[in-house]
Amino acid sequence: MAEMTLRVNGSVRELDVDPRTSLLDLLRERLGLTGTKKGCDHGQCGACTVLLDGRRANACLALAVACDGSEVTTVEGLGGAADGDEPHPLQTAFVERDAFQCGYCTPGQLCSAAGMLAEGGPSAVTHDLTDDPPLTPEEIRERMSGNLCRCGAYVNIVAAIQEAAR
């Protein structure tokens, strides 16, 4: 077992963890944060996307012990609706734009979108790589390409992200 400390959704957690435990399994099984979903468990679908020190990360690929001292934000930590605070603007836009069907990918989509909006800068489809381009549907699709939606709600996901970006 390895001792580690994480700040998860603003709360410091001191844990003894098997060094083979993924961040995803730690969040779901030890901390009860089941909003983060296990999809492929191979880093290919994005259902497990969380913010790790403010950057998007596939929690299924990160060993928990490698995250010692890090700040982790899950979908439960994005908005404060559970605490009586307002939901995150992305959460509101996803509801208003009907940007989900079955909802399984939604937590990963929300965390990825929050990270993407904070990142800025060019992407692989940006024509001028010295520019910080506007978030066109093409830019959003490219930047969110690591998150799959089996239901095909991409049109509404892109529209929701554009709305929240405004």
C-alpha positions in Angstrom: 0.0 0.0 0.0 1.1 3.6 -0.7 0.1 6.6 1.3 -1.1 9.5 -0.8 -3.0 12.8 -0.6 -5.4 14.2 -3.2 -7.6 17.2 -3.3 -10.9 15.9 -4.8 -13.6 18.4 -5.7 -12.0 20.8 -3.1 -11.7 18.3 -0.2 -8.4 16.9 0.9 -8.3 13.1 1.0 -5.5 11.1 2.6 -5.6 7.5 1.4 -3.7 4.2 1.5 -3.8 2.9 -2.0 -2.6 -0.2 -3.8 0.0 1.1 -6.3 -1.8 -0.7 -9.1 -5.1 1.2 -8.6 -6.2 3.5 -11.4 -7.5 7.0 -10.5 -10.8 5.9 -12.0 -11.2 2.9 -9.7 -10.1 5.1 -6.7 -12.7 7.7 -7.5 -15.5 5.2 -8.1 -14.8 2.4 -5.6 -13.0 4.1 -2.7 -14.5 7.6 -2.8 -18.0 6.8 -4.1 -17.8 9.4 -6.9 -19.6 7.3 -9.5 -20.3 10.2 -11.9 -17.0 9.4 -13.6 -17.8 6.4 -15.8 -15.8 3.4 -16.8 -16.3 3.0 -20.5 -13.5 1.2 -22.4 -10.9 1.2 -19.6 -8.3 1.7 -22.3 -8.3 5.5 -22.7 -10.2 5.4 -26.0 -13.7 6.7 -25.2 -13.4 9.6 -22.8 -16.2 8.5 -20.4 -13.7 8.7 -17.5 -12.4 12.2 -18.3 -11.7 14.3 -15.2 -9.7 17.5 -14.6 -6.3 16.7 -13.1 -4.7 19.9 -12.0 -7.1 21.7 -14.3 -6.2 19.7 -17.4 -8.2 16.9 -19.0 -7.1 13.4 -18.2 -8.5 9.9 -18.8 -8.8 8.6 -15.2 -8.6 5.0 -16.4 -5.0 5.5 -17.7 -3.7 7.4 -14.6 -2.4 5.4 -11.7 -3.8 6.9 -8.5 -0.3 7.0 -6.8 1.0 9.1 -9.7 -1.5 11.7 -8.9 -0.3 12.2 -5.3 -0.6 15.9 -4.3 -2.8 16.7 -7.3 -6.2 18.5 -7.6 -8.9 16.3 -9.2 -12.2 17.7 -10.3 -14.9 15.2 -11.3 -18.4 16.0 -12.7 -19.7 16.1 -9.2 -17.3 19.0 -8.5 -18.0 21.0 -11.6 -21.2 22.7 -10.5 -22.5 23.3 -7.0 -26.1 22.3 -7.5 -25.8 19.7 -4.8 -24.8 22.4 -2.4 -27.5 24.8 -3.4 -25.2 26.8 -5.7 -25.8 27.3 -9.4 -24.8 24.4 -11.8 -21.8 24.9 -14.0 -22.7 26.9 -17.2 -21.9 23.8 -19.3 -24.3 21.7 -17.2 -27.0 24.2 -17.8 -26.3 24.4 -21.5 -26.2 20.6 -21.9 -29.7 20.4 -20.3 -31.1 23.4 -22.4 -29.6 22.0 -25.6 -30.6 18.4 -25.0 -26.9 17.4 -25.4 -27.3 13.8 -24.1 -29.5 10.8 -24.8 -28.5 7.9 -22.6 -26.2 10.2 -20.5 -23.4 7.6 -20.0 -20.8 9.8 -21.7 -22.1 13.1 -20.3 -19.9 13.4 -17.2 -16.8 12.9 -19.4 -18.1 15.2 -22.0 -18.7 17.9 -19.4 -15.3 17.6 -17.8 -13.6 17.5 -21.2 -15.5 20.6 -22.3 -14.6 22.5 -19.1 -11.0 21.7 -19.6 -11.1 22.5 -23.3 -12.7 25.9 -22.7 -9.9 26.7 -20.2 -7.1 25.6 -22.6 -7.6 27.9 -25.6 -5.1 28.0 -28.3 -5.0 26.3 -31.7 -6.0 22.8 -32.6 -5.2 20.4 -35.5 -7.9 22.1 -37.6 -6.7 25.7 -36.9 -5.4 27.3 -40.1 -3.1 29.8 -38.4 -1.3 28.0 -35.5 -0.2 31.4 -34.0 -3.8 32.3 -33.5 -6.3 31.5 -30.7 -9.3 30.9 -33.0 -12.9 31.3 -32.3 -14.8 28.2 -31.1 -16.4 27.2 -34.3 -18.2 23.9 -34.5 -15.2 22.5 -36.4 -12.8 23.6 -33.6 -15.1 22.2 -30.9 -15.4 18.8 -32.7 -11.6 18.5 -33.1 -10.9 19.5 -29.5 -13.6 17.1 -28.1 -12.6 14.2 -30.4 -11.3 12.1 -27.5 -14.9 11.8 -26.1 -17.2 9.4 -27.8 -21.0 9.4 -27.7 -22.5 6.1 -28.8 -26.0 7.8 -29.1 -24.7 10.3 -31.6 -25.7 13.5 -29.7 -22.7 15.4 -31.1 -24.7 18.1 -32.8 -26.3 19.1 -29.5 -23.1 18.7 -27.6 -21.3 21.1 -29.9 -24.2 23.6 -29.7 -24.2 23.4 -25.9 -20.4 24.0 -25.7 -20.7 27.0 -28.0 -23.5 28.4 -25.9 -21.5 27.9 -22.6 -18.4 29.5 -24.2 -20.4 32.7 -24.9 
